[in-house]
């Protein structure tokens, strides 16, 4: 938390935005190179792979969107899951 909101600096929107960007960039670098697929081989052979063991992990992203009249914010939750086994 100290990385995002240093307590020694006065807080304003620009400071928070700047610190959030710095933290996001640092975390992105820690992730390493993006990997588009975690299964090797030809896609037509994927059905021959053994079934997965254990639960399916699902990724979800959350954000806030302001309405066009700028009166309210809406929480937006996006995710995708394929429950097939």
Order of alpha helices (4+ residues) and beta strands (2+ residues): alpha-beta-beta
